[in-house]
Amino acid sequence: MNRPTTTRAGLAVFPLFVACLLALAPAAGAARSSVNPAFSTQAMWIWQLPKTEGGSLARVIAKAKANGIGAVYIKSADAGNRWQQFTPAVVSQLEAAGLRVCAWQFVYGASPTAEAAAGAAAKVAGADCLIIDAESSYEGRYRSATTYVKELRRRVGSSYPLGFTSFPYVGYHSTLPYSVFLGAGGAQVNMPQVYWRDIGTTVTAAMTRTWRENRIYGRPILPIGQTYQSAPVADIARFRALAKAWDAPGYSWWEWSTTSTRQWAALRTRTVARLTPVDPGWPLLRQGSKGDPVRQAQRLLVAAGSGSVRANGIFGSATAAAVRALQEAKGIAPTGSLDAATWPALMKEAGARISARNARLSGQDRSGAAWAGRGAGTSP
């Protein structure tokens, strides 16, 4: 999100079940109470603060409060370079007025340790959370993503709120390491950039595909909508209604400076239409499929007890056999493909086994019941 376009303590070693447990958060509805308040609201993104409301924080506060904005997300760093606009004084003034303040950082993967240091500086400045924005330059950089996440967590702690934002269609960017940024020790919430006009489709089509392809990562989905490109107020209303129907804990808008008077009015409208939710479906993966969704599926299969599977992002014969074995055990047609009937069963089984293993070690019972057919953002 450098420009408004969609083309744009102990983390070093995890036992497998702990790593998978962190990667498998409850569904959005079940997790709503655990989502940080800076995320569970209507928020607005700010790219260049000096060019926003003439650089007047008083005007930013007044407009946010008047238009139903509970949090602002301000850019704090680009790669390993901190932006001077994100300071403790700015954060303090906005928070004193009742706004939540998150930082966001655009990362590239060339220098992940330096990027992590720049991202962590936002916590020192008082940010309520940090949002990681990784896009095209991060495709294929799994090692960099792992280094970044581990170093960032070392600096900010294991519970500091992190969000992850990127392209909404995982299938179009299947080598981007979503499963790392949303995996063990990574972001607690998934914030896909659902810019329907930029994509060239309808709000409904964009949101449906986004939910279908992102729910497999087990994180609450908090979509980002667009006001740029003169998004019609009817589209804004539809976006809000779909987010509500699919139980998104919160949502946000790109970007403050492109939001018109009519759009601000649409955002402050308290009444959101009630839609009858339609299940968005699940990704279909079969032998020969490749990419990050396959890698995520393989991690789930291993967590579910399939010891012969390796998480390499290639759906080969071993993965197909593991899927077929799961299907046979659960009374599902043994096709060897991951389909709409198999994904929920896989997620439930993986969650249950991880919970049982974790309970044996910690002595605490963490139920996997929330996984009964649900993934992040599963439609009611």
C-alpha positions in Angstrom: 0.0 0.0 0.0 2.8 2.4 -0.8 0.3 3.6 -3.4 -3.4 2.9 -3.8 -3.4 -0.2 -6.0 -3.6 -3.9 -5.5 -0.6 -4.5 -7.7 1.2 -2.9 -5.5 11.5 -14.8 23.7 11.3 -18.1 22.4 10.4 -18.1 18.8 13.6 -19.6 17.4 12.4 -23.1 17.9 8.8 -24.3 18.3 7.7 -27.8 18.8 5.4 -28.7 15.8 2.2 -28.7 17.8 2.9 -25.3 19.4 3.7 -23.8 16.1 0.5 -25.1 14.5 -1.5 -24.0 17.5 -0.4 -20.5 17.0 -1.2 -20.7 13.3 -4.7 -22.0 14.0 -6.7 -19.3 15.7 -10.5 -19.7 16.3 -13.0 -18.5 13.7 -13.7 -14.8 13.5 -16.9 -15.1 15.4 -15.4 -17.1 18.2 -12.3 -14.9 18.3 -14.1 -11.5 18.3 -13.5 -11.0 22.0 -9.8 -11.7 21.7 -9.2 -9.3 18.9 -7.4 -6.1 20.0 -9.7 -3.0 20.2 -7.4 -1.2 17.7 -8.5 -3.9 15.1 -12.1 -4.5 16.2 -13.5 -1.2 15.0 -13.9 0.9 11.8 -10.5 2.4 11.0 -8.9 4.6 8.4 -5.5 4.4 6.9 -3.2 7.3 6.6 -0.2 7.3 4.2 1.3 10.7 4.6 0.3 12.5 7.8 1.6 15.9 6.8 -0.7 15.9 3.8 -3.7 14.7 5.8 -6.0 17.5 7.0 -3.1 19.9 6.4 -1.1 18.1 9.0 -3.5 19.2 11.7 -4.0 16.5 14.3 -6.9 18.5 15.8 -8.7 18.3 12.4 -7.8 14.6 12.0 -9.3 13.9 15.5 -12.5 16.0 14.8 -13.2 14.3 11.4 -12.5 10.8 12.8 -14.8 11.3 15.8 -17.5 12.8 13.6 -17.5 10.0 11.1 -17.4 6.8 13.2 -13.7 6.1 12.9 -12.3 4.4 16.0 -8.7 3.9 15.0 -6.2 5.4 12.6 -3.4 3.4 10.9 -0.4 5.6 10.2 2.6 4.6 8.2 5.7 4.3 10.4 8.3 2.6 8.3 9.3 1.6 4.8 11.7 -1.4 4.7 14.2 -0.6 7.4 13.6 3.1 7.3 11.5 4.8 10.0 9.2 7.6 9.0 9.5 10.7 11.1 5.7 11.3 11.0 5.1 8.5 13.5 6.2 9.9 16.9 5.3 9.4 20.5 3.8 12.9 20.5 1.5 12.1 17.6 0.4 8.9 19.2 -0.2 10.5 22.6 -2.3 13.3 21.2 -4.5 11.0 19.1 -4.9 8.5 22.0 -5.8 11.3 24.4 -8.7 12.1 22.1 -10.0 8.5 22.4 -8.6 7.1 19.1 -6.7 3.9 18.8 -3.4 4.3 16.9 -1.6 1.6 14.9 1.5 1.8 12.9 2.0 0.2 9.5 5.1 -0.8 7.7 5.8 -1.8 4.1 8.3 -4.6 3.9 10.3 -6.0 1.0 12.3 -9.0 2.4 15.8 -7.9 1.3 16.9 -7.0 4.9 14.4 -8.7 7.2 16.3 -8.0 10.4 16.6 -4.3 9.8 12.9 -4.2 8.7 12.0 -5.9 12.0 13.9 -3.3 14.0 12.1 -0.5 12.2 8.8 -2.1 12.7 9.4 -2.7 16.4 10.2 1.0 16.9 6.4 1.7 16.5 5.8 -0.1 19.8 8.4 2.1 21.5 6.5 5.1 20.1 3.3 3.9 21.8 1.5 2.3 18.9 -1.4 0.0 19.9 -0.5 -2.4 17.2 1.7 -2.8 14.1 0.4 -3.9 10.7 2.8 -5.6 8.3 2.2 -4.9 4.6 4.0 -7.4 2.4 3.2 -7.5 -1.4 4.9 -8.5 -4.7 8.5 -8.0 -3.5 8.0 -10.6 -0.9 6.8 -13.4 -3.2 9.0 -16.5 -2.7 10.9 -15.1 0.3 9.9 -17.7 2.9 13.3 -17.5 4.7 13.1 -13.7 4.9 9.5 -13.8 6.2 10.6 -16.3 8.9 13.5 -14.2 9.9 11.4 -11.0 10.0 8.6 -12.6 12.2 11.1 -14.2 14.7 13.1 -11.0 15.0 10.0 -8.8 15.3 8.6 -11.0 18.0 11.9 -11.0 19.8 11.7 -7.2 20.0 8.0 -6.6 20.6 7.0 -9.7 22.6 4.8 -12.7 22.0 1.5 -11.0 22.6 1.9 -7.6 21.0 -0.9 -7.1 18.5 0.2 -7.6 14.9 -1.9 -7.4 11.7 -0.9 -8.7 8.2 -2.1 -7.1 5.0 -1.5 -8.1 1.4 -3.3 -9.0 -1.8 -6.9 -10.4 -1.3 -6.6 -13.3 -3.8 -4.1 -15.8 -2.5 -4.4 -17.8 -5.7 -3.0 -14.9 -7.8 0.1 -14.6 -5.5 0.6 -18.2 -4.4 4.3 -17.9 -3.6 3.8 -15.0 -1.1 4.4 -16.5 2.4 0.9 -15.8 3.9 1.4 -19.0 6.0 4.5 -17.5 7.6 3.1 -14.0 8.3 -0.1 -15.6 9.6 1.5 -18.6 11.2 3.5 -19.3 14.3 4.3 -16.1 16.2 2.9 -14.0 13.3 0.0 -11.7 13.0 -3.1 -12.3 15.0 -5.4 -10.9 12.4 -5.6 -11.1 8.6 -6.3 -7.8 6.7 -6.7 -8.4 3.0 -6.9 -5.4 0.6 -10.3 -5.9 -1.0 -10.1 -3.1 -3.6 -12.9 -4.2 -5.9 -12.7 -1.3 -8.3 -9.0 -1.7 -8.7 -9.5 -5.5 -9.3 -12.3 -4.7 -11.8 -15.1 -6.6 -10.1 -18.1 -6.1 -7.8 -17.9 -5.8 -4.0 -19.7 -9.1 -3.6 -17.4 -11.0 -5.9 -14.3 -9.6 -4.4 -15.3 -10.2 -0.8 -16.5 -13.7 -1.6 -13.3 -14.8 -3.2 -11.3 -13.1 -0.4 -13.1 -15.0 2.3 -12.9 -18.3 0.4 -9.1 -18.1 -0.1 -8.1 -16.6 3.3 -10.2 -18.6 5.7 -7.8 -21.5 5.5 -5.2 -19.5 7.6 -7.3 -19.6 10.7 -7.0 -15.9 11.6 -9.9 -13.5 11.9 -10.4 -11.6 8.7 -10.7 -7.8 8.9 -11.0 -6.6 5.3 -9.7 -3.3 4.0 -12.1 -1.5 1.6 -11.4 1.3 -0.8 -12.5 4.9 -1.0 -10.1 5.8 -3.7 -11.1 5.6 -7.4 -14.3 7.4 -6.3 -15.8 4.2 -4.9 -19.6 4.7 -4.9 -21.3 5.0 -1.6 -23.5 2.0 -2.5 -20.4 -0.1 -2.8 -19.2 1.2 0.6 -22.5 0.2 2.1 -22.4 -3.2 0.5 -18.8 -3.8 1.8 -19.9 -2.9 5.4 -22.9 -5.2 5.1 -20.9 -8.2 3.9 -18.3 -7.7 6.6 -21.0 -7.7 9.2 -22.7 -10.8 7.6 -19.4 -12.7 7.7 -18.8 -11.6 11.3 -15.6 -9.6 10.6 -14.5 -8.2 14.0 -13.6 -4.9 12.3 -12.7 -3.3 8.9 -10.8 -0.3 7.6 -10.5 2.0 4.6 -7.7 3.0 2.2 -7.1 5.9 2.3 -8.0 9.1 4.3 -6.8 11.7 1.7 -8.9 10.1 -1.1 -12.2 10.0 0.9 -14.8 12.4 -0.3 -17.5 14.2 1.7 -20.2 11.8 0.5 -18.0 8.8 1.4 -17.4 10.1 4.9 -21.1 10.4 5.3 -21.5 6.8 4.2 -18.9 5.7 6.8 -20.6 7.5 9.7 -24.0 5.9 9.0 -24.7 3.7 12.0 -27.3 1.5 10.3 -25.7 -1.4 8.3 -27.9 -3.6 6.1 -28.6 -7.1 7.3 -27.7 -9.7 4.6 -28.5 -13.3 4.5 -25.0 -14.8 4.6 -23.9 -17.2 1.8 -21.0 -19.6 2.4 -18.1 -18.4 0.3 -16.8 -21.9 -0.2 -13.2 -23.3 0.1 -10.2 -23.5 -2.2 -10.1 -26.7 -4.2 -6.6 -28.3 -4.1 -5.7 -31.5 -5.9 -2.7 -33.4 -6.9 -0.5 -31.0 -9.0 -1.6 -27.9 -7.1 1.2 -25.7 -5.9 1.7 -22.6 -3.7 1.1 -21.3 -0.2 -2.4 -22.7 0.2 -0.9 -26.2 -0.4 1.8 -25.4 2.2 -0.9 -24.4 4.7 -2.8 -27.6 4.0 0.3 -29.7 4.4 1.0 -28.1 7.8 -2.6 -28.9 8.9 -2.2 -32.5 7.7 1.0 -32.9 9.7 -0.8 -31.5 12.7 -3.7 -33.9 12.1 -1.3 -36.9 12.3 -0.1 -37.4 8.7 3.6 -38.1 9.3 4.4 -38.8 5.7 3.6 -35.2 4.5 6.3 -32.5 4.1 5.2 -28.8 3.9 6.8 -27.9 0.6 3.9 -26.3 -1.3 3.6 -29.1 -3.8 0.5 -31.3 -3.8 2.1 -34.6 -4.6 1.1 -38.2 -4.1 2.0 -38.2 -0.4 -0.3 -35.3 0.2 -3.1 -36.8 -1.8 -2.7 -40.1 0.2 -2.9 -38.2 3.5 -6.0 -36.3 2.3 -7.6 -39.6 1.2 -6.8 -41.2 4.6 -8.4 -38.3 6.4 -11.5 -38.5 4.1 -11.9 -42.2 4.7 -11.6 -41.7 8.5 -14.3 -39.0 8.4 -16.7 -40.6 6.1 -16.0 -38.3 3.2 -15.8 -39.4 -0.4 -12.1 -40.4 -0.7 -11.1 -38.3 -3.7 -7.7 -37.3 -2.5 -8.6 -33.6 -3.2 -9.1 -30.9 -0.6 -12.6 -29.7 -1.2 -15.5 -28.0 0.6 -16.3 -31.1 2.6 -12.7 -31.9 3.5 -11.3 -28.5 4.6 -13.5 -28.2 7.7 -12.8 -31.8 8.7 -9.1 -31.2 8.4 -9.1 -28.0 10.4 -11.2 -29.6 13.1 -9.0 -32.6 13.3 -5.8 -30.6 13.4 -7.2 -28.2 16.0 -8.4 -31.1 18.2 -5.0 -32.9 18.1 -3.1 -29.7 18.8 -5.3 -28.8 21.7 -4.9 -32.3 23.2 -1.1 -32.2 22.8 -0.9 -28.7 24.3 -3.2 -29.7 27.2 -0.9 -32.7 28.0 2.1 -30.3 28.3 0.4 -27.3 29.9 -2.2 -29.1 32.0 -4.8 -26.8 30.6 -7.6 -28.0 28.5 -7.9 -25.9 25.3 -10.8 -27.1 23.4 -10.6 -27.6 19.7 -14.4 -27.4 19.4 -14.3 -24.0 17.7 -12.9 -25.8 14.7 -16.1 -27.7 13.9 -16.3 -26.8 10.3 -14.9 -23.3 10.7 -12.0 -21.3 9.6 -11.1 -17.6 9.9 -14.1 -15.6 8.8 -16.3 -18.6 8.1 -19.8 -17.5 7.1 -22.5 -18.1 9.7 
